[in-house]
Amino acid sequence: MYRILGKRGSGKTTNLITLAKETGAILVVSNVDYAVNKMYQLGITGVDIMSYTQFADNKRGYDKQYLIDDIEGFTKAIFGKNLIGYSQTIDD
């Protein structure tokens, strides 16, 4: 599993766009227009981008690979609650 960690404005979304291009994964974001504009600014095309809502509505099925931009924002959008903590295995 890829983990991209950093502060706001540190290039996390840029890294995810690049990774989505390399892997063919669908990028799941809160703001599709922002991500598409960022992709074009980077000179990248061909990345499939969907919103949190589209992901939740399962319009494309879950048989593909996904990269999620801002996991806490994603969790809040999907479950409607604030994520106050989580555990994560880091041995892989």
DOTORGU-639993 format. One record per residue: x, y, z of N, C-alpha, C in turn; residue in three letters. Coordinates in steps of 0.02 Angstrom, whole numbers, padded with zeros to 5 digits, always signed. Layout:
XYZXYZXYZALA ...
//
This chain:
+00042-00059+00000+00000+00000+00000+00044+00062+00000MET +00027+00109-00042+00063+00172-00045+00037+00218+00010TYR +00082+00253+00044+00063+00302+00094+00100+00366+00078ARG +00064+00419+00066+00095+00483+00052+00074+00530+00109ILE +00123+00549+00149+00110+00590+00208+00145+00657+00199LEU +00114+00708+00223+00144+00775+00219+00096+00828+00242GLY +00123+00887+00252+00082+00944+00272+00043+00971+00213LYS -00005+01014+00228-00045+01047+00176+00002+01085+00129ARG -00009+01076+00064+00032+01110+00015+00100+01079+00001GLY +00111+01018+00027+00176+00986+00019+00182+00943-00044SER +00128+00938-00083+00131+00900-00145+00100+00831-00143GLY +00060+00818-00092+00029+00751-00086-00017+00736-00146LYS -00059+00783-00165-00105+00772-00221-00065+00764-00286THR -00013+00804-00294+00030+00797-00353+00060+00727-00356THR +00084+00703-00299+00113+00636-00297+00061+00583-00313ASN +00000+00592-00288-00053+00543-00303-00072+00544-00377LEU -00074+00602-00407-00089+00606-00479-00037+00569-00519ILE +00026+00579-00502+00081+00544-00536+00076+00469-00525THR +00062+00449-00464+00056+00378-00448-00004+00347-00484LEU -00059+00384-00488-00118+00359-00524-00101+00347-00598ALA -00062+00393-00627-00041+00385-00697+00002+00323-00705LYS +00048+00313-00660+00095+00257-00663+00061+00190-00653GLU +00011+00187-00609-00020+00124-00589-00086+00109-00625THR -00117+00161-00654-00182+00152-00685-00239+00152-00634GLY -00224+00171-00572-00275+00173-00520-00321+00234-00530ALA -00381+00229-00504-00428+00285-00504-00413+00328-00444ILE -00408+00393-00456-00395+00441-00402-00462+00466-00375LEU -00473+00459-00310-00535+00479-00277-00520+00542-00236VAL -00555+00597-00252-00540+00662-00222-00604+00697-00199VAL -00595+00748-00158-00653+00787-00137-00675+00836-00191SER -00627+00863-00229-00641+00914-00279-00613+00892-00346ASN -00654+00865-00388-00632+00838-00453-00603+00894-00497VAL -00635+00952-00499-00611+01006-00541-00540+01027-00522ASP -00527+01032-00457-00460+01050-00433-00409+00998-00456TYR -00426+00934-00447-00379+00880-00466-00367+00879-00541ALA -00419+00889-00581-00410+00890-00654-00366+00948-00674VAL -00379+01008-00646-00336+01065-00661-00264+01053-00642ASN -00253+01023-00583-00185+01007-00560-00152+00957-00608LYS -00190+00908-00630-00164+00859-00677-00141+00893-00741MET -00181+00937-00769-00163+00972-00831-00103+01019-00820TYR -00099+01051-00761-00041+01093-00745+00023+01053-00745GLN +00017+00990-00725+00075+00945-00723+00092+00916-00792LEU +00048+00929-00840+00059+00901-00907+00042+00828-00912GLY -00001+00805-00867-00021+00735-00864-00092+00728-00891ILE -00104+00676-00929-00171+00661-00953-00185+00587-00941THR -00247+00568-00947-00265+00498-00944-00274+00470-00874GLY -00279+00513-00824-00292+00489-00756-00367+00491-00744VAL -00394+00435-00722-00466+00431-00707-00476+00458-00636ASP -00518+00510-00630-00530+00543-00566-00604+00541-00551ILE -00621+00525-00488-00690+00525-00466-00695+00558-00398MET -00755+00581-00381-00766+00614-00317-00780+00562-00263SER -00776+00585-00200-00795+00542-00145-00866+00516-00154TYR -00911+00560-00175-00981+00541-00184-00989+00488-00238THR -00954+00496-00294-00957+00446-00347-00932+00379-00322GLN -00879+00380-00282-00853+00318-00254-00905+00286-00208PHE -00936+00326-00166-00986+00300-00119-01046+00272-00156ALA -01064+00303-00212-01121+00279-00252-01104+00217-00293ASP -01040+00198-00292-01016+00138-00326-01035+00136-00400ASN -01026+00192-00434-01044+00196-00505-01000+00152-00549LYS -00940+00137-00527-00894+00098-00569-00875+00031-00538ARG -00902+00015-00482-00884-00048-00450-00819-00041-00412GLY -00805-00090-00371-00745-00088-00329-00691-00137-00352TYR -00695-00159-00414-00647-00208-00437-00582-00176-00464ASP -00578-00110-00461-00518-00075-00485-00475-00056-00425LYS -00416-00028-00440-00373-00002-00388-00387+00072-00379GLN -00384+00095-00317-00400+00164-00301-00345+00196-00261TYR -00336+00261-00270-00294+00303-00228-00341+00357-00199LEU -00340+00366-00134-00384+00414-00102-00344+00473-00078ILE -00364+00533-00100-00333+00595-00078-00369+00618-00015ASP -00333+00625+00039-00357+00648+00104-00404+00597+00136ASP -00375+00546+00165-00414+00491+00194-00462+00514+00249ILE -00442+00565+00288-00487+00590+00340-00547+00626+00309GLU -00536+00666+00258-00591+00698+00223-00637+00648+00190GLY -00607+00595+00161-00645+00542+00130-00690+00507+00181PHE -00662+00491+00238-00700+00457+00290-00758+00500+00314THR -00745+00565+00323-00798+00610+00345-00853+00614+00292LYS -00833+00618+00229-00883+00623+00174-00924+00559+00168ALA -00893+00503+00176-00928+00439+00168-00971+00422+00228ILE -00945+00432+00288-00980+00412+00349-01016+00469+00384PHE -01001+00531+00364-01034+00588+00394-01015+00602+00466GLY -00960+00576+00487-00936+00586+00556-00863+00606+00554LYS -00842+00638+00606-00771+00656+00610-00731+00595+00632ASN -00679+00581+00596-00633+00528+00615-00588+00555+00670LEU -00589+00523+00727-00549+00548+00782-00488+00504+00796ILE -00481+00450+00759-00423+00408+00767-00427+00346+00722GLY -00372+00313+00715-00369+00252+00675-00306+00214+00693TYR -00304+00151+00676-00243+00112+00682-00220+00093+00612SER -00157+00080+00606-00130+00062+00540-00071+00015+00549GLN -00071-00038+00511-00015-00085+00511+00038-00058+00464THR +00100-00056+00486+00153-00028+00445+00209-00078+00429ILE +00194-00142+00434+00246-00191+00424+00254-00215+00352ASP +00218-00185+00304+00226-00207+00234+00269-00163+00193ASP 
//
